Amino acid sequence: MKKYLFLTVFFAASIVLVSCKNQSVKSKIIGNWKSVDGKTGLKITQKEFILDEGEEPIAENYFIKGDTIFTSYEGSQPYTKFGFKELSEKSMTIIYPDSTSKKFVR
């Protein structure tokens, strides 16, 4: 019986730790961003990832796993992957799916 109690507590603690880790990353990226060159805008809300590169911006759903943002339009797959190279409260560098990187500031 003690074994099952220990396993239950362990899994509950693991879930809490993982969700807190993702929330801290998510809280850092939420907001309006501009690229350093001024050509690209990025708006990240609690639920949407909106990249504005001069064309019609499309709001995509997203989730974060580790140091990667996975986006999809209305849940369609495969997901588009954007990696974090650097992330702080005032700036972040994102690696695009084609391996190019772009620096954004608030």
N, C-alpha and C positions, 0 to 999 in steps of 0.2 A: 504494500500500500504506500509506503514511504517513497518507493521508487517512482510510482505514478505521480505522486504529489510533486516530487522534485522535477520530473520531466514537464509537468504542466507549468510550474513556476518558471522553468528555464525557457520554454517556448513563449510564454507571455512576455517575459523580460526581453527576449530577442525581438519580438514584434514591436515592442515599444521603442527599443533602441534604433531599429531600422527606420521606423516611421519618423522618429525625431531627427535622424541624420538627413533624410530626404527633405524634411520640412526646413532645415537650416539652409540647405542649398536652394530650395525653392524660394525661401524668403529673401535670399540675396539676389536672385535673378528677376523677381517680379518688379515691373516698372517699365518706363520708357527709356530706350537706349538709342544712341546715334553712333554710327561708325566714325572713326577718327577723321576719315576723308570727307565725311558729311554726305555721302551718296546713299547710304543705307540706313533705314530706320528699323527698329525692332521694338515691338511692344509685347511684353509677356504679362499675362494676367494669371489668376489662379488656375484657369482652365484652358487658356488659348495662347498660342505662339503665333505672332503675326509679323512676318518679315516683309518689309516694304523696300523693294529695290527699283522703284520707279515705275513698275507695272502695277496692275491691280493687285493690292495685297489680299492674301487669302488667310483667314483665321483657321488654324489647325489645332486639333487637340494634341496634348503632349503628356508625357510622363518622363520622370528622371530615374535612371538606374546607374548608380556609380557616378562617373564623370561624363555621362552621355545623356543628351536630350533626344528622345524618340518622338517624332511628330507623325501625325497621320491626318488626312482630310476625311472627316466623318467616319473615322474608324477603319478606313481601307488600309490594306497591307500590301506590300511590305512597308515598314516604317522608314522614314527618313531620319538619319542619324546625324546629330551635331554634337561634337565633343568639346569639352572645356579644356583649354590649354592653361588659362589663368582665370581666376575668379576672385573678386573682392567686392566690397560694397559700392565702389565708384567706377570700376572698370572690369571688363572681362574680354577674353580672347576666345573666339569660337572657331573650331575647325569644321569647315563645311564638308558635306559628303564627298566632294571631289578632292579632298585633302588640302584645300587652300584655307588660310586662316584670315580672320578679320578681327580687329580690335574695336570694341564698343566702349563708350563712356556714357555716364548719365548726364 
